[in-house]
């Protein structure tokens, strides 16, 4: 399997670096801040588009055309090895550049899970020789995050990190099978919320 990634344009890369060096460190946990300050050479790697999916559309059986592009996310590395987190810029960025909320720092479990997904895909043989654009799909309403492999002829999905029991982490699903499972999960969650209003 051959993976391709987003190309960061000058505006996105500038926004990321400004955030990290001028304002980003003030918004993270002290321990993680010290790690960043001690890093000798920070770099961004494997930039990928991030898409969001919403429960009402999934429950209605809507397809991938309804996924909303939210930003471009890159892993944050020290000397090309240690993963410190991920940084995401809105896409498109505001015309005037970086503003509050247009760049976000992530250092939760899904950062390592993204790296783990990439390692799994490096050894994947069922689709050897096929080229896919690596994307990330978020479905916060049911706590699902997945690698989205967008190809010319098909789309594949790989749940990453912790996922509901009906989804097997780091397992490739066809678009049809994955959307069917998401439809069931979304309907279950919406039914629960309807029966248990806050």
C-alpha positions in Angstrom: 0.0 0.0 0.0 1.3 3.4 -1.0 0.2 6.3 1.2 0.2 10.0 0.2 -0.2 13.0 2.4 -1.3 16.6 2.3 1.2 19.2 1.2 1.4 22.0 3.7 1.3 25.3 2.0 3.4 28.2 3.3 0.4 29.8 5.1 -0.5 26.6 7.0 3.2 25.9 8.0 3.7 29.4 9.1 0.6 29.3 11.3 1.7 26.0 12.9 5.2 27.3 13.7 3.9 30.7 15.0 1.5 28.9 17.3 4.1 26.5 18.6 6.8 29.0 19.2 4.8 32.1 20.3 1.6 31.0 21.9 1.1 27.2 21.9 3.3 26.4 24.8 1.2 28.5 27.2 -1.8 26.3 26.7 -0.5 22.8 27.4 0.2 20.8 30.6 3.4 21.7 32.4 5.0 18.3 32.0 4.3 18.3 28.2 5.5 21.9 28.0 8.9 20.9 29.5 9.2 18.1 27.0 8.7 20.5 24.1 11.1 23.0 25.5 13.7 20.3 25.9 13.2 19.0 22.3 16.2 19.8 20.1 14.5 19.9 16.7 10.7 20.0 16.4 9.2 19.2 13.1 5.8 18.4 11.6 5.3 15.1 9.8 2.7 13.3 7.7 0.2 16.2 7.3 -3.3 14.8 6.7 -6.7 16.3 6.2 -9.2 15.9 9.1 -12.9 15.4 8.4 -15.8 15.3 10.9 -18.9 13.2 10.6 -22.2 13.9 12.5 -24.6 11.5 14.1 -27.8 12.6 12.4 -26.3 12.2 8.9 -24.8 8.8 9.7 -28.0 7.6 11.2 -29.8 8.7 8.1 -27.5 6.6 6.0 -25.7 9.6 4.4 -22.4 8.8 2.7 -18.9 10.2 2.7 -20.0 13.2 0.7 -21.4 14.6 4.0 -18.1 14.4 5.8 -17.0 17.9 6.6 -13.3 18.9 6.1 -12.2 20.6 9.3 -8.4 21.1 9.0 -5.0 19.8 8.3 -3.3 17.9 11.2 0.4 16.9 11.5 2.3 14.8 13.9 4.8 16.8 16.0 8.2 15.1 16.2 11.5 15.7 17.9 14.4 14.9 15.5 12.1 12.8 13.4 11.5 10.2 16.1 9.7 10.9 19.3 6.1 11.8 18.9 5.2 14.8 21.1 1.7 15.5 19.8 -0.2 16.8 16.9 -1.0 20.3 15.7 -4.0 21.1 13.6 -4.8 24.2 11.5 -8.2 25.1 10.3 -8.7 24.7 6.6 -9.2 27.2 5.2 -7.3 29.5 7.5 -8.8 32.9 8.3 -7.7 35.5 5.7 -5.7 37.4 8.3 -3.8 34.3 9.4 -3.7 32.8 12.9 -6.6 33.6 15.2 -8.0 32.1 18.3 -9.1 28.6 17.6 -7.6 28.4 14.1 -4.7 26.3 15.4 -5.0 23.6 18.0 -2.6 21.4 19.8 -3.4 17.8 20.6 -1.5 15.5 22.9 -4.1 12.8 23.8 -4.2 9.1 23.1 -5.2 9.5 19.5 -1.9 11.0 18.6 -0.1 7.7 19.4 -3.0 5.8 17.8 -2.4 7.7 14.5 1.2 6.6 14.5 0.2 3.1 15.3 -2.2 3.1 12.4 0.5 4.2 10.1 2.7 1.3 11.2 -0.1 -1.2 10.6 -0.6 0.3 7.1 3.1 0.0 6.3 2.9 -3.8 6.6 -0.6 -4.1 5.0 -0.4 -6.5 2.0 -4.0 -7.0 0.8 -3.8 -3.7 -1.1 -0.1 -3.8 -2.2 0.7 -1.4 -5.0 -2.5 0.6 -4.5 -2.2 4.3 -3.7 -4.3 6.0 -1.1 -4.4 9.5 0.4 -4.2 9.3 4.2 -7.0 11.2 6.0 -8.4 11.2 9.5 -12.1 10.9 10.3 -13.6 12.1 13.6 -17.0 11.1 14.9 -17.0 12.7 18.4 -20.7 11.8 19.0 -19.7 8.1 19.4 -16.1 8.5 20.3 -14.7 7.1 17.1 -11.6 8.1 15.2 -10.5 6.3 12.1 -7.8 6.5 9.4 -9.6 7.2 6.1 -7.8 5.9 3.1 -9.1 7.7 0.0 -8.3 5.9 -3.3 -9.3 6.5 -6.9 -11.4 3.4 -7.0 -12.4 2.9 -3.3 -12.3 4.1 0.2 -11.1 2.1 3.2 -11.4 2.9 6.9 -9.3 1.8 9.9 -10.6 2.6 13.4 -7.8 3.7 15.7 -7.3 3.8 19.4 -10.2 2.8 21.6 -13.4 2.1 19.7 -16.9 0.7 20.4 -17.0 -3.1 20.6 -18.5 -3.4 17.1 -15.4 -1.9 15.6 -12.0 -3.7 15.6 -9.1 -1.2 16.1 -6.5 -1.2 13.3 -8.6 -3.4 11.1 -9.4 -2.3 7.5 -13.1 -2.0 6.6 -14.7 -1.3 3.2 -16.6 1.9 2.9 -20.0 0.0 2.8 -19.2 -2.1 5.9 -17.8 0.8 7.9 -20.8 3.1 7.1 -23.2 0.4 8.0 -21.6 -0.1 11.4 -21.5 3.7 12.0 -25.2 4.0 11.0 -26.1 1.4 13.7 -23.9 3.1 16.3 -25.3 6.6 15.5 -28.9 5.4 15.7 -28.2 3.7 19.1 -26.7 6.9 20.4 -29.5 9.1 19.2 -32.1 6.7 20.5 -30.4 6.7 23.9 -30.2 10.5 24.0 -33.9 10.8 23.0 -34.9 8.4 25.9 -32.5 10.1 28.4 -32.7 13.8 27.8 -30.4 15.9 30.1 
